[in-house]
Amino acid sequence: MTPLLLADVRPWGDDPVDLLVDGDRIADVVPAGSGTAARRVEGRGLLALPGLVNAHAHVDKSWWGRPWQPYGGEQTTQGRIAHERAERDALGIPSVEATVRVLRELLRHGTTAVRSHVDVDLGVGLRGLDVVREAAAALDGAVEVEVVAFPQDGVVRRPGVLDLLDAAAAAGAASVGGLDPCSIDRDPVAQLDGLCAIAERHGCGLDLHVHDGGELGGFTYDLVLERVRRHGLQGRVTVSHGFALGELPPARQERLLDELAELDVAWTTVAPVRSAPLPWAGMRQRRVGLGLGTDGIRDLWSPFGDGDLLRVALDFARLHGLRTDGDLTAAVEAASVGGARFVHRDVHGLVPGARADVVLLDAENVPDALVRAPRREVVLAGGRVVVRDGELLV
């Protein structure tokens, strides 16, 4: 690929620079006006952010592109599971076409890397993994997708699911998932021990959905942390949603945060309205990994979502009462550089050596970009221009 110069951009709103891109990597960052390359893209002094990282998605579940689907079923986790199982086949879920549409919308809004949970169960088997990989390949790697094999219908309550998760890990899934070990499987020891055995056997990660609130959620975290320590899974475990963390008494929160930091257990949130704010300041102080995600987009769980991770970051800021420029910028960092660990990137940012994923917006500074979520003027993904003037080119 011929070297490319992305000229006159303002990384994180700072002074203008030129970004030299060689292949799919940022090769150098030099003062504006001093860079040269065979190809040139004018940045026009626009604000530059690293590619956004969606740390919690379900790109296999969407009915995007089909006629509008009304929300139905009971409004509980078990009710949503049952409704999805009853309706998904008629909608052709999972499908390559719908998954491509979701990935295209993520890319159009500047997301260039995704950790997606993909359903693995007795009905769909491992087919969803193939669907997501085929959809990502259709975009020629513009969006890098890391897969979590996810047991949406439970683990040990459905004999054979653990075997499917083991097969998914053997086939290259970066992580295996779990779901409410207490309230769904009603056997947290069996679920967590089974998942940890897979992680040990294959060297993969664990990403556990925990919706249970209050002390039941806190008890689940205790069980998870105990097993992280026992199995040597430091740095390989993520809790997704984890609403209870914001509901527990302050002293209980503090003890959990200390242990999360010690064992390098990360957290992802989709910042849903009416949920309890996370102890965000304590997490940040201890450098507990925190990523933001869209969750499902237009699926049988929820009709909401447009693929714009900046809007999720804005929801996070509102939920947590963030006001200062520093805190608002931190919310955007959580949606970009903070998500790097969730897609196993050692380097992610507007720095030499990083994958050349760059988002340009017409904004005064990062807080302005957050509160307005303006269109993405230019998006580079792996060194390729994939969005120009808000329009997708792939």
C-alpha positions, 0 to 999 in steps of 0.5 A: 500500500502506498504511504499516505499523509493525513495532513493538518489534524488535531489529535485530541484537540491539540496542536495540528500535526501530520500523520504519516501512514505506511501500510496499516500502521501510523509510521510517524507524527510530525508538525503540520506542514512538514510531512510528505507522502505519495498520497495525501488526505486533507484533514483541514484542522479537524479534531482527530480521535483514535478509532472507537472500540466497541467493547460489548456488542452482539452483532449477530442478533440484529434484524437490521434491514428487515421490517420493523419488529415490535418489542414483545415478550416479558421484560426480564432476562429470562423473558427476553431469552425466551422471546428471542428463541421463539422469534429468531428463526423466522427473522433469519437470525443470525444472518451474514446480511444483517451482521454486515449492516450492523458492522457498516453502521459501526464503521460509519460512526468511527468504530474500527474494532469490536468485541462481539458476543456471539450466541452459542447454544443447542439451537444455533450451534457454532453457526453464529461464529461463522456468520460473524467471521464471514460478515467481517471478511465482507468488509475486508478487515475494515472493522476488526471483530474479536469474538466471545462465544456466548451462552445466552440460554444458559450454561449448565442448565442446558447439557451440551452447552459447555461442550459447544463453548469448549469447541468454540474456544478450540476453533479460535474464539478469543473468549468464552462467555457466561450469564448470571450464574446464580439466577439463570443456571442457579448453580454458580459453582458449576457454571464458573468452574466449567468456564474456568476449565475451558479458559485454562485448557485453551488459554482464552479469556472469560467475559461474563454477563452479570445482570443480577443486582444487589448482594446477589450480584456482589456474591457473584463477583466474589465467586468470580474473583476467587476463581481468577486467583485460583486459576491464575486468570489475571488480566483475562476476565471481564465482567459485563454490565455488572449493575450491582457494583453501583448498588452495593454499600460504599465499603463493599464497593471499595473492597471489590475495587481493590480486588478488581485492581489487584487481579486485573479484572476489567469491566464493560458497560453500555450505560443503560438509563435508570441503572446505578452509576458505577463507582467510576472515580474509584475504578479510574483511580485504581486503573480498573479496565473499563470499556463501553459498548453498544450492546445489541442494536435493533434486535429482539432484546431492544429496538434501540441503537444506531451504532454510534459509540459516542452517544454511548459515551454521552449516556455514560457521562450523563449517568455518572454526572460528568461535567468537567472537560477532563471527565468528559474527555475521559468518557471518550477515552473509555470509548477509544483507547480504553477499549484497546485491552478488550480487543487485545491491542497493545497499542491503540491511539494516534501514535507511531506503531498503532493501527492507522484507525483515525476518526476526524470530526468537525468539533472544537475539542473533545467535550464538544465532540462528545455532547454533539456527536457530529458526523464523522467527516473522515474515518481511516481503518487500517490505513484506508479511507473508509468514510468521507463526508459521513458516507461509507465507502466500503 
